[in-house]
């Protein structure tokens, strides 16, 4: 018997950008990178913004760069002090309305295992500070 799955479909990034918070996250291979990603998913699921593909901008996608340039607000969640996600947006001249560096609050360790409470704490911090 085939499993029936209901999926929440998201508004396209292009349509969402002008009237929504765009969320850009780190893709790093450590706990803070994984937390950044999970926070982006959680905020999107909570309808606090729309996560969009940071890597696409880094790969030279003009369409994704345009999304960042026309976004109502750009929220960037970096895993560590390298600020890769922020640098990707800065590289195309996009403004950053809110930036957080998770390693300022959570010790960066070489694991992809994260705690749900860490994700919720970071999400709440962003919701409170950005007033989402």
C-alpha positions, 0 to 999 in steps of 0.5 A, a space after each residue: 500500500 502506497 503512503 499518502 503524503 500531504 505536502 505544504 506547497 510554498 509560494 514561489 520565492 519570486 512571488 514572495 519576495 516583495 511582500 515577505 521576509 526572505 530567509 537565507 541560511 548557512 549550509 555548513 557541515 557542523 551543528 551550527 550550519 544544521 541549526 541554521 537550516 532547521 531554523 529557516 525551515 521552522 520559520 518558513 513553516 510558521 509563516 514568518 518568512 520564506 526560506 530561499 536557496 542561498 547556494 543558488 546565488 553563490 552559484 551565479 543564479 541571476 533569478 535568485 540574486 533578483 529575489 534577494 535584491 527585491 525582498 521586503 526584508 532579508 534575514 540571514 542565518 549564518 552558522 559561524 563567523 565565516 558569514 558565508 550566507 551573508 557574504 553571498 548576499 553581499 556579493 550581489 549587492 543585496 541589503 541584509 536587514 537582519 543577520 545572526 551568527 549562531 556560533 556567537 551563541 552556540 559552540 560550533 562542533 563537528 556534528 550534524 546532530 542537533 537538539 530541537 530545543 536549540 532550533 526553537 531557541 534560535 527561532 524565538 530569538 529571531 522572531 523577537 529581534 526581527 518582530 516577526 
